[in-house]
């Protein structure tokens, strides 16, 4: 099997997009300097430009936050299900 793809932080992605925007060169040249894949850089740039012109909002950080919140929501659903089953169990034992 191949090597797993590296995980880049939201800050790294945003800095890479900014560097690409300032450099005026190709994706490949910027990616080579950052030691990342040119296709990944192109995807980051497309997502950043599609997110809008707001410079203070990091679309990559928003995506990471969304993933984290989804995982947290799933955990809360599982915990709630366990509590409901436990309360039903104890309610049936008291009768």
Order of alpha helices (4+ residues) and beta strands (2+ residues): alpha-alpha-alpha-alpha
